[in-house]
């Protein structure tokens, strides 16, 4: 089939985007539209004694100023993780008596122009009384630390654990060798190209709110916004998402500006648009990672793993975000240990609040963190045991004969060939040729290092079902609405390929629709690499239902007892009589249309996995690192569009490289954000990336969904962080170093190493 599933088709959406015809939130214009600006707290922790808005309201062009009293009837932004409810940390829309991090929303100003609204925000006078600040995990859990939430016993709000602690302790005690590491995973900011923006509208006649915003799924956002916050029926809220310039998990969530523009639109009777600036993004977009772990990995005398123990302190920020408490626990905590043969695993996570921006899902959402811990441990253990880093993995990876495998902490790995992926990756990386390259680099004064990361991801979360809704026009154009949301992944292309192959029609006859609750008000959105497994299943289910409806209608039109369907035609069996999709749709308006639900009935995760191998050159004179080679082999099951998959991997590797080498959200001890702009926060550029990424796959189909796919959107990030860091540590002869491995940090480490070696 031309352009069917499995082929590298160029993205159909790119023509629109590259010719300036994209439809992003800030592109939207409405007659009489007003503009909003949020006044944010400059204090990390303080009482609000008073707010004087009179000077702001007196300024030309300022239409309204809202403080907590104006929006007190709305509910707080909810935390959706059940076990976090032991101590609530309500995130109200505008602070009432206390602010808890720099960037906390204090007032919302609406003006005739952005400039007027900004001037109004600057004119507001707030009397703050500073309170003690805890801006790091260490400060928050120190004895006698001031509490951020008075209702809590301490700043450590919850403990979550999986595994048998006593059995694990005994296994470690009986091990021939135990490798121990304290690992710090730096806080990162999800710097999407398109900043957050929101347009609020209100129809007084119908009582319907309309929110236009970049999201990762409109149906889920409507459910969170309507009842819990606006306190209205879902039918009174419409959410529209056009093109989205990057999400990375961060655009899944509700932020204060979304209900605020709706409130202002209803109060003022005019559309109100808020567009964040980059400073808003650094201060208030949910951050990622931010954790410290003490980890231990035990081995027997043959280099086989006996036990894994991890204790983590997870920084939640000042508030428990919508999914924040789940990221290092149920999302990432159950996959700790990866696809290695580990008899006993114990994982303990403490959720700690600090006077910093909230932390929630960021590309991979707990899975990169877990893989990083395991791959740093196993590579360190190889050095301590005198084993090759490839050999130690080969000894401990589960074999196909051992699958399915229950990992003992909540997951069963279903299918795969992990040793084959490792061997294929080693061959692709020219593992055997490394010593010669290392010697050549040394002659140039460079230290060459290589690192492996074998990762596995639990993908396909966020619900056990997904929806699609099909309509066929009288000209034969097939419109398929889906419940997921593209943030740049290429869903319009991939879904069209699946539908093209199923219906036997050209992709030009297909239009994929997303991001409008009026068109499809059910669906779980995009996140956790679930879209093709669940959304693709829904597309197939909807196509099957369309064909069934069409066959019944064609039986009547063709006066035939048996009708077959193929290549866009319904054909009476045994005759040449046919009806096309267009003819059936024209004869029976709406007769082919319908909504379908694809469901697995129970959680049906997929397990994308792969091996990344990074090779880096470190210049000890400057501390500069260059990624000279990067090779990977992934098992994503069947690939709908290999080119899109490879593009997703390249982007993921860039984000993993960014965290490994550059990115770090830094707060001072008093909670001031140091890295509040691109002048201070480093993101990877093209010249930071390897000149080429060797990419290959081992397509073991997933048994959990009809397409046999496993998900790929987060995999690049998961493999890149540990492989690059392991390569850097190898270049430093095993010197342990933490992310981000900045130039200064590496220069100092290289100097210290050369000093020690000279002394020896």
C-alpha positions in Angstrom: 0.0 0.0 0.0 1.4 3.4 -1.0 2.3 5.3 2.2 0.9 2.5 4.4 2.1 1.6 7.9 5.8 0.7 8.0 7.0 3.3 5.5 9.0 6.4 6.0 6.5 9.0 4.9 7.3 12.7 5.2 5.1 14.5 7.7 2.0 15.9 6.1 1.8 18.7 8.8 5.2 20.1 7.9 3.9 22.0 4.8 1.5 23.9 7.0 4.1 24.6 9.7 7.0 25.5 7.5 5.0 27.9 5.4 3.8 29.9 8.4 0.3 28.5 8.4 0.5 26.9 11.8 -2.2 27.8 14.3 -0.6 28.2 17.7 -2.4 29.8 20.7 -0.7 33.2 20.5 -1.7 33.4 16.8 -5.3 33.6 17.8 -7.0 37.0 17.6 -10.5 38.0 18.6 -12.5 41.2 18.3 -12.2 43.3 21.4 -9.6 41.0 22.9 -8.0 42.0 26.2 -4.6 40.8 27.5 -3.6 39.4 30.8 -0.4 39.5 32.9 0.3 37.6 36.1 2.0 39.3 39.0 4.3 36.8 40.6 5.9 36.7 44.0 9.5 37.8 44.2 9.8 36.0 47.6 10.3 32.3 48.0 8.3 32.1 51.3 6.4 35.0 52.8 3.1 36.1 54.3 1.0 38.5 52.3 0.1 41.4 54.7 -1.7 43.5 52.1 -2.2 44.1 48.4 -2.8 47.6 47.1 -4.2 47.6 43.5 -5.3 51.2 43.4 -2.3 52.6 41.5 -2.7 49.8 38.9 -6.4 50.4 38.4 -5.7 54.1 37.8 -3.3 53.5 34.9 -4.6 54.1 31.3 -5.5 50.9 29.6 -5.8 48.8 32.7 -9.3 47.2 32.7 -9.3 44.9 35.8 -7.1 43.6 38.6 -7.9 40.3 40.3 -6.6 39.0 43.6 -7.5 36.0 45.7 -10.7 37.5 47.0 -12.0 37.7 43.4 -11.4 34.1 42.6 -11.8 32.5 46.0 -14.9 30.6 44.9 -12.9 28.5 42.4 -11.3 25.3 43.5 -7.6 24.8 43.8 -5.6 23.0 41.1 -5.9 19.4 42.1 -3.3 16.8 42.9 -4.5 13.6 41.3 -2.3 11.1 43.1 -4.3 9.3 45.8 -1.6 8.6 48.3 -0.5 12.2 48.3 -3.8 13.2 50.0 -2.4 12.3 53.5 -1.1 15.9 53.5 -2.8 18.3 51.1 -1.0 21.2 49.6 -3.8 23.2 47.8 -2.6 25.2 44.9 -5.1 28.1 44.8 -5.3 30.3 41.7 -4.0 33.4 43.4 -2.2 33.4 46.7 -4.2 34.5 49.7 -2.2 34.8 52.8 1.1 33.1 51.8 3.4 32.6 48.9 5.7 29.5 48.7 8.1 29.9 45.8 9.4 32.7 43.6 6.8 32.8 40.8 3.7 32.0 42.9 0.8 33.9 41.4 -0.4 36.9 43.4 -2.6 38.9 41.1 -3.9 38.8 37.5 -4.1 42.1 35.6 -6.1 42.6 32.4 -5.4 45.5 30.0 -6.3 46.7 26.6 -2.8 45.9 25.5 -0.1 43.6 26.9 2.0 46.7 27.7 -0.9 48.2 29.8 -1.4 45.0 31.7 2.3 44.7 32.4 2.5 48.3 33.6 -0.5 47.5 35.9 1.2 44.5 37.4 4.3 46.6 38.1 2.2 49.2 39.9 0.7 46.8 42.4 2.1 47.1 45.9 2.3 44.0 47.9 3.4 44.0 51.6 5.3 40.8 52.2 6.6 39.5 55.5 9.5 37.1 54.8 9.4 33.6 56.2 12.3 31.0 56.6 13.1 29.3 53.3 14.1 25.7 52.5 15.2 25.7 48.8 16.8 22.2 48.6 16.2 18.7 49.7 19.0 18.9 52.2 17.7 22.0 53.8 14.1 20.7 53.8 14.9 17.4 55.7 17.5 18.9 58.1 16.6 18.6 61.8 14.5 21.5 62.9 13.9 22.7 59.3 11.1 25.3 59.0 7.9 23.7 57.6 6.4 24.9 54.3 3.0 23.4 55.2 2.0 23.7 58.8 -0.4 20.8 58.7 2.4 18.4 57.9 4.7 16.8 60.5 7.7 17.7 58.4 8.7 18.7 54.9 8.8 15.0 54.0 5.2 14.5 53.1 5.0 10.8 52.3 7.0 7.6 52.0 6.4 5.1 49.2 8.0 1.7 49.0 7.9 -1.5 46.9 9.7 -4.8 47.6 10.5 -6.8 50.6 12.8 -4.7 52.7 14.0 -7.4 55.1 14.7 -10.0 52.3 16.5 -7.3 50.4 18.6 -6.3 53.3 19.5 -9.9 53.9 20.5 -10.5 50.3 22.8 -7.5 50.3 24.4 -8.6 53.5 25.1 -12.0 52.0 26.5 -10.6 48.7 30.1 -11.2 47.8 30.4 -7.6 46.6 28.2 -4.5 47.0 28.5 -1.3 44.8 27.2 1.8 46.5 26.6 5.2 44.9 24.9 8.5 45.9 23.4 9.9 42.8 22.1 13.4 42.2 19.7 14.0 39.3 19.6 17.7 38.5 16.5 19.7 38.3 15.7 20.6 34.7 13.3 23.1 33.0 11.2 21.8 30.0 12.1 24.6 27.6 9.5 24.1 24.9 9.9 26.3 21.8 6.3 27.6 22.3 5.8 29.1 25.7 2.4 28.5 27.5 -0.5 30.7 26.4 -4.2 30.7 26.9 -7.2 32.4 25.4 -10.4 32.5 27.4 -13.9 33.2 26.0 -17.4 33.0 27.6 -20.8 32.8 25.9 -23.3 34.5 28.3 -26.2 33.0 26.4 -25.2 29.4 26.7 -23.0 29.7 29.8 -20.2 27.9 28.0 -16.5 28.7 28.6 -14.0 28.2 25.8 -10.3 27.8 26.6 -7.8 27.7 23.7 -4.4 26.5 24.9 -1.5 24.3 23.9 -2.2 21.0 25.7 -1.4 17.3 25.5 -5.0 16.3 25.5 -8.2 18.3 25.7 -10.6 15.8 27.2 -8.5 15.2 30.3 -7.8 18.9 30.7 -11.6 19.6 30.5 -12.3 17.1 33.2 -9.7 18.7 35.5 -10.8 22.2 34.8 -14.6 21.9 34.8 -15.6 20.3 38.0 -12.7 20.6 40.4 -11.8 24.3 39.6 -14.6 26.1 37.8 -17.3 24.0 39.5 -19.4 23.6 36.4 -20.6 20.7 34.4 -18.1 19.4 31.7 -20.6 20.4 29.0 -20.1 24.0 30.0 -16.4 23.9 29.1 -15.0 23.6 25.7 -11.2 23.2 25.2 -9.5 23.8 21.9 -5.8 23.0 21.1 -4.3 23.9 17.8 -0.6 23.4 16.9 1.6 22.8 19.9 5.3 23.7 19.9 6.6 21.1 22.3 5.0 19.6 25.4 7.4 17.1 27.1 4.8 16.4 29.8 4.7 20.0 31.1 1.7 20.9 28.8 -0.5 18.1 30.3 -1.3 20.2 33.3 -3.6 23.0 34.5 -1.9 26.3 35.4 -3.5 29.2 37.2 -3.7 31.3 34.0 -6.1 28.9 32.4 -9.0 29.4 34.8 -8.0 33.0 35.3 -8.5 34.0 31.6 -11.9 32.2 31.7 -12.9 34.1 34.9 -11.8 37.4 33.4 -13.6 36.7 30.1 -16.9 36.0 32.0 -16.5 39.0 34.3 -15.5 41.5 31.5 -17.6 40.1 28.7 -14.6 40.0 26.3 -12.0 37.5 25.2 -8.9 37.6 27.4 -5.5 36.2 26.2 -2.5 35.5 28.3 0.9 34.6 26.7 3.7 33.8 29.0 7.2 35.1 28.6 10.3 32.9 28.9 10.7 34.2 32.5 7.2 32.9 33.3 8.2 29.5 31.9 11.4 29.2 33.9 9.6 30.3 37.1 6.4 28.4 36.9 6.3 25.6 34.3 6.6 22.3 36.1 10.2 21.3 36.4 11.6 17.7 36.0 13.8 15.2 37.8 15.2 16.8 41.0 16.1 13.9 43.2 18.9 12.4 45.3 19.3 8.6 45.7 21.4 6.3 47.8 21.7 3.1 45.8 23.3 -0.3 46.4 23.7 -3.2 44.0 24.9 -6.6 45.3 26.7 -9.4 43.4 27.7 -13.0 43.9 31.2 -14.3 43.2 30.3 -14.9 39.6 29.3 -11.3 38.9 25.5 -12.1 39.0 23.3 -9.5 40.7 21.9 -10.6 44.0 19.9 -7.5 45.2 19.2 -3.9 44.4 18.3 -1.3 47.1 17.4 2.3 46.3 16.3 5.1 48.7 15.4 8.4 47.0 14.4 11.8 48.2 12.2 13.4 45.5 11.9 17.1 45.4 8.2 18.0 44.8 8.6 21.7 44.9 6.3 23.9 47.0 3.1 22.1 46.0 2.3 18.5 45.1 1.6 19.0 41.4 -1.1 17.1 39.6 1.0 14.0 39.0 4.1 15.0 40.8 4.0 12.6 43.7 3.6 9.7 41.2 6.6 10.4 39.0 9.4 8.8 41.1 7.0 6.3 42.6 4.3 4.5 40.6 5.6 5.8 37.3 9.3 5.2 37.6 9.6 3.2 40.9 8.2 0.0 39.6 10.7 -0.3 36.7 13.8 0.2 38.9 16.4 -2.4 38.0 15.4 -2.6 34.3 15.5 -5.9 32.5 18.2 -7.4 34.5 17.8 -10.6 36.5 17.5 -9.3 40.0 16.2 -11.6 42.7 15.1 -8.9 45.1 14.5 -5.2 44.7 13.5 -2.6 47.3 12.7 0.9 46.3 11.9 3.6 48.9 10.9 7.1 47.9 10.4 10.1 50.2 8.3 13.0 48.8 9.9 16.3 50.0 8.5 19.8 49.6 10.8 22.8 49.1 10.3 26.5 48.4 10.8 26.0 44.6 8.6 25.5 41.6 6.5 22.3 41.5 8.0 19.2 39.9 6.0 16.9 37.7 6.3 14.7 34.6 9.1 15.6 32.2 10.0 13.5 29.1 10.1 10.0 30.5 8.5 10.8 33.8 10.5 8.6 36.2 11.8 6.1 33.7 14.9 8.1 32.8 15.6 8.5 36.5 15.3 4.8 37.2 17.5 3.8 34.2 20.1 6.3 35.2 20.4 4.8 38.7 20.7 1.3 37.4 23.1 2.0 34.6 25.4 4.1 36.8 25.5 1.4 39.3 26.2 -1.5 37.0 29.0 0.3 35.2 30.6 1.3 38.5 30.3 -2.3 39.6 32.0 -3.6 36.5 35.1 -1.5 37.4 35.1 -2.6 41.0 34.7 -6.3 40.0 37.2 -6.1 37.1 34.6 -7.1 34.5 33.9 -5.6 31.1 31.0 -3.2 31.1 29.5 -5.2 28.2 30.2 -8.6 30.0 28.6 -7.6 33.2 25.4 -6.7 31.4 25.4 -9.8 29.2 25.7 -12.0 32.4 22.7 -10.3 34.0 20.2 -9.4 31.2 17.1 -11.6 31.1 17.1 -14.0 28.2 14.0 -14.7 25.9 13.6 -18.0 27.6 13.0 -16.3 31.0 10.1 -14.2 29.6 7.5 -13.3 30.8 9.3 -12.2 33.9 7.8 -10.7 37.1 10.3 -8.1 38.4 8.8 -8.4 41.9 7.8 -4.8 42.3 4.7 -4.6 40.1 5.7 -5.3 36.5 5.8 -8.3 34.2 8.1 -7.9 31.2 6.3 -9.8 28.4 8.5 -10.2 25.3 11.9 -9.2 24.0 15.5 -10.3 23.2 17.7 -8.1 25.4 21.0 -9.9 24.8 20.5 -9.7 21.0 19.9 -5.9 21.3 23.1 -5.5 23.3 25.1 -7.5 20.8 23.7 -5.6 17.8 24.5 -2.3 19.6 28.0 -3.3 20.3 28.6 -4.2 16.7 27.0 -0.9 15.5 29.3 1.1 17.8 32.4 -0.8 16.6 33.1 -1.8 20.2 36.2 -3.7 19.2 37.7 -0.7 17.5 37.6 1.5 20.6 41.2 0.9 21.9 42.7 2.1 18.6 40.5 5.2 18.7 41.4 5.8 22.4 45.2 5.6 21.5 44.7 8.0 18.7 42.9 10.5 20.9 45.6 10.3 23.5 48.2 11.3 20.9 46.1 14.5 20.5 46.0 15.1 24.2 42.4 14.0 24.6 40.8 11.4 26.9 38.4 9.1 25.1 35.7 7.4 27.0 32.7 5.1 26.2 29.6 4.3 28.1 26.7 1.9 27.8 23.1 2.3 28.9 20.6 -0.5 28.6 17.2 0.9 29.3 13.6 -0.3 29.4 10.5 1.9 29.6 7.1 1.1 30.8 5.0 2.8 28.1 1.3 3.1 27.4 0.1 4.5 30.7 -2.7 7.1 31.2 -5.8 4.9 30.9 -6.8 1.5 29.5 -8.8 2.9 26.6 -8.8 5.5 23.9 -11.3 6.9 21.4 -11.6 7.8 17.8 -14.5 9.3 15.9 -14.9 9.0 12.1 -16.9 10.9 9.6 -17.1 10.4 5.8 -18.1 13.3 3.5 -20.0 12.9 0.3 -16.8 13.5 -1.7 -15.2 10.5 0.1 -13.0 12.6 2.4 -12.5 10.6 5.6 -12.1 12.7 8.8 -10.8 10.9 11.9 -10.9 12.6 15.2 -8.5 11.2 17.8 -8.3 11.6 21.6 -4.5 12.1 21.7 -2.7 15.3 20.9 0.4 15.9 18.9 3.0 18.2 20.3 5.3 17.8 17.3 5.6 14.0 17.1 3.8 13.7 13.7 0.5 12.1 14.7 -1.3 13.5 11.7 1.0 11.5 9.5 1.2 8.3 11.5 -2.5 7.9 12.1 -3.2 8.7 8.4 -0.8 5.9 7.4 -2.6 3.4 9.7 -6.0 4.5 8.4 -4.8 4.6 4.7 -3.6 1.0 4.9 -6.8 -0.2 6.7 -9.2 1.4 4.3 -7.1 1.0 1.2 -7.4 4.7 0.3 -4.8 7.4 -0.4 -3.6 9.5 2.5 -4.8 12.6 0.6 -8.3 11.4 1.3 -7.7 11.4 5.1 -7.8 14.3 7.6 -6.8 13.7 11.2 -8.5 16.0 13.7 -7.4 16.5 17.3 -7.7 19.1 20.1 -11.4 20.0 20.2 -13.8 18.8 22.8 -16.7 19.7 20.6 -15.5 17.2 18.0 -14.3 14.5 20.5 -14.8 14.9 24.2 -13.2 11.6 25.2 -9.6 10.5 25.3 -6.6 10.3 27.6 -4.3 12.6 25.6 -0.6 12.1 24.8 1.9 11.1 27.4 4.0 8.1 28.4 4.6 7.1 24.8 1.0 5.8 24.6 -0.4 7.4 21.4 0.3 4.7 18.8 -0.5 1.8 21.1 -3.8 3.2 22.3 -4.6 5.9 19.7 -3.6 3.6 16.9 -5.8 0.9 18.3 -8.7 3.4 18.4 -8.1 4.3 14.8 -8.2 0.7 13.8 -11.4 0.0 15.8 -13.1 3.1 14.3 -12.1 2.0 10.8 -13.4 -1.6 11.4 -16.7 -0.2 12.6 -16.9 2.1 9.6 -16.4 -0.8 7.2 -19.1 -2.8 9.1 -21.6 0.0 8.8 -20.7 0.5 5.1 -21.2 -3.2 4.3 -24.7 -3.1 5.8 -25.6 0.0 3.8 -24.1 -1.4 0.6 -26.2 -4.5 0.9 -29.3 -2.4 0.6 -27.9 -0.2 -2.2 -26.5 -3.1 -4.2 -29.4 -5.5 -3.3 -26.9 -8.1 -2.3 -26.8 -10.6 0.4 -23.0 -10.6 0.7 -20.7 -7.5 0.3 -17.0 -7.3 0.6 -14.8 -4.2 1.2 -11.4 -3.5 -0.2 -9.5 -0.4 -1.5 -12.3 2.1 -0.8 -15.0 0.0 -2.6 -17.9 -2.1 -1.4 -18.4 -4.9 -3.9 -21.4 -7.3 -4.2 -19.9 -10.8 -3.9 -19.9 -12.6 -7.3 -20.7 -9.4 -9.3 -19.1 -6.3 -10.6 -21.5 -4.0 -8.8 -19.7 -1.6 -6.4 -20.2 1.5 -4.3 -17.4 3.7 -3.2 -17.1 5.3 0.2 -18.1 8.6 -1.3 -21.2 7.1 -2.9 -22.3 5.4 0.3 -21.7 8.6 2.3 -23.7 10.7 -0.3 -26.6 8.2 -0.3 -26.7 7.9 3.5 -25.5 11.1 5.1 -24.0 10.3 8.4 -24.5 6.6 7.9 -20.8 5.8 7.9 -20.1 8.1 10.9 -19.5 6.9 14.4 -17.3 6.8 17.5 -15.3 3.8 18.7 -13.6 2.9 21.9 -10.5 0.8 21.9 -9.9 -0.8 25.3 -7.6 -3.3 26.8 -9.8 -3.8 29.8 -6.8 -3.7 32.1 -3.4 -2.0 32.2 -1.5 -3.2 29.1 1.9 -1.6 29.2 4.4 -2.0 26.5 8.1 -2.3 27.2 10.3 -0.4 24.7 13.9 -1.2 25.4 17.3 -0.6 23.9 21.0 -0.1 24.2 22.7 3.2 23.8 26.5 3.5 23.5 28.1 6.9 23.7 31.7 7.8 23.0 33.1 11.1 24.1 36.4 13.0 23.9 37.4 15.1 26.9 40.0 17.8 26.5 41.6 17.9 30.0 43.1 21.4 29.3 39.7 23.0 28.8 37.1 20.5 30.2 35.2 20.5 26.9 33.4 17.3 26.0 32.6 16.3 22.4 30.3 13.4 21.7 32.3 11.8 18.9 30.2 8.7 18.3 26.7 7.7 19.3 25.1 4.4 18.5 21.9 2.8 19.6 19.7 -0.2 18.9 16.1 0.0 20.1 13.2 -2.5 20.2 10.1 -0.5 19.5 8.1 -3.4 18.1 6.6 -2.6 14.7 7.4 0.9 13.3 4.5 2.7 11.7 6.9 5.3 10.3 10.6 4.6 10.8 11.6 8.2 9.8 9.3 9.7 12.4 10.7 7.3 15.0 14.3 8.2 14.2 13.4 11.9 14.5 11.8 11.2 17.9 15.0 9.4 19.0 17.2 12.3 17.8 15.2 14.8 19.8 15.2 12.6 22.9 19.0 12.1 22.7 19.3 15.9 22.6 17.3 16.3 25.7 19.2 13.6 27.5 22.5 15.1 26.4 21.2 18.5 27.7 20.6 17.2 31.1 23.9 15.3 31.2 26.1 18.2 30.1 24.4 21.5 30.4 21.0 21.9 32.0 20.5 22.7 35.7 17.9 24.8 37.5 19.7 26.5 40.3 18.1 28.3 43.3 20.0 30.2 46.0 19.7 29.2 49.6 17.0 31.9 50.0 15.0 30.4 47.1 15.8 32.9 44.4 15.9 31.5 40.9 19.4 31.9 39.4 18.7 30.3 36.1 15.8 32.4 35.0 16.7 33.0 31.4 18.7 31.4 28.6 21.6 33.6 29.6 22.0 31.4 32.7 20.3 28.1 31.7 22.1 26.1 29.1 20.3 24.0 26.5 21.9 21.9 23.8 22.7 23.4 20.5 23.4 21.7 17.2 27.2 21.7 17.8 26.7 19.9 21.1 25.2 16.9 19.3 27.2 14.1 17.7 27.5 14.6 13.9 25.7 11.4 13.3 23.6 9.0 15.4 23.8 5.3 14.4 20.2 4.0 14.7 18.9 0.5 14.3 16.0 -1.5 15.6 15.0 -5.1 16.6 11.3 -5.1 15.9 9.8 -7.6 18.4 6.0 -6.9 18.1 4.2 -6.0 21.3 1.4 -8.5 22.0 -0.7 -5.9 23.9 -2.1 -3.9 20.9 -3.2 -4.6 17.4 -0.4 -2.6 15.7 2.3 -4.4 17.7 3.9 -1.0 18.6 5.7 -0.2 21.8 6.2 3.6 21.9 9.3 5.6 21.2 8.8 9.2 22.3 10.8 9.1 25.5 13.3 6.4 24.7 16.1 8.7 23.5 16.2 10.7 26.7 16.2 7.6 28.8 19.2 6.1 27.1 21.2 9.3 26.6 21.6 10.5 30.2 23.4 7.4 31.6 25.3 6.4 28.4 26.9 9.9 28.1 27.6 10.1 31.8 29.1 6.6 31.8 31.3 7.6 28.9 32.5 10.7 30.8 33.3 8.7 33.9 35.2 6.2 31.7 37.3 9.0 30.3 38.1 10.0 33.8 39.2 6.5 34.7 36.2 5.8 36.9 36.0 9.1 38.7 32.4 9.5 39.7 30.8 12.8 38.6 27.2 14.0 38.7 25.0 15.8 36.1 25.4 18.3 34.6 29.0 17.5 33.7 29.8 21.1 32.9 33.1 22.3 31.4 34.3 23.7 34.8 33.4 20.6 36.7 35.2 18.4 34.1 38.2 20.6 34.0 38.6 20.4 37.7 38.1 16.6 37.7 40.6 16.1 34.9 43.2 18.3 36.7 42.7 16.4 40.0 43.0 13.0 38.2 46.2 14.0 36.4 47.6 15.2 39.7 46.8 11.9 41.4 48.3 10.0 38.4 51.4 12.1 38.4 51.9 11.5 42.2 51.6 7.7 41.6 
